[in-house]
Amino acid sequence: MMKHTEEFKREAVRIALTSGLPRDRVASDLGIGKSTLGKWVSQYRPSDLEAAPQADLARENERLRLENRVLREEREVLKKATQFFASQRP
């Protein structure tokens, strides 16, 4: 018998609850039994699954803030370069 990770189980439950597909289809697509998926769904309540998307959002938010800061710095450099070259014209 194969032991599945907690992450795999949580993702299987999330797919089963949000995909709109029948559970037997989800179970067969994931290579697990329908009863196993049913057990996992009852074990991992939807409130348990909310933490994962929040963590993903926090990482994405941090990535976007960093990207935003870099873009602001690049814009400032380009502004200064534009001013410098404009003042060099005869």
N, C-alpha and C positions, 0 to 999 in steps of 0.2 A: 504494500500500500504506500502511495506517494504522500509525503507530508508537504502541504502547501504553506507558503509564508503568510503571515498576517496581512501583508500588503496585497497579496494575490486574493485573499479571501475578501478583504474590504473592497477591492476593485470589482470583484465578481458580484458582490452585493450591490454596489453602486450601479453597475451595468444592468443588473436584473431589475432594479427599482426605477431606473431612469430611461432605459432604452426603448421601452414600449414593446419589446419582443416578448413572446411567451417564455416562461422560465425553462421549459424543456429545451427550447431552441438555444437559449443562453447557456444552459448547462452543457449541451452537446457541443456547442461552439468552443467552450472552454475546456472540454474534455473531462468533465466531472459529472457525477450522477445528479439527477433532478432532486433526489432526497437530500444529498449533500448540500446543494445550493439552498434548498429550503431551510436546512438546519442553520446554515451561515446567515441567511436573511433574518431568522429569528434571533440569532446570537448577536449580530451587529445591528443595533437599532440605528435608524437614520440620524439620530443626534450624534452617534459615534462617528459617523461619516462626515459630519460638518467640519471637523477640525482639519482634515486634509485639504479641502478646497481653500480654507482660510490661510493655511501655510503656503499654498501655491500662490494665492493672491498677494501675500506679504512678500514673497520672493520676486514676483513679477513687479510689484510696486517699487521695490528697492532697485531692481534692474532699470526700470523706467526713470527713476530719480537720477541714477548715475548717468544714464544716457542724456537726460535733460541737462544736467550740469555740464557735461562734455560739449554738448551742442551750444550752450550759452557761451562757454569759453571760446569755442571756435568762432562764433559770431562776433565776439569782442575783438578777437585777433583780426578778423577780416575787416571790421570797421576801421581799426587803427591802420591797417595796411592801405585801405582805400583812401583814408585821409592823408597818409604819408605820400602816396603816389599822386594824389590830386594836387598837393602842395609843391611837388617837383616839376609840374608842367610849366613850360616857359610862357 
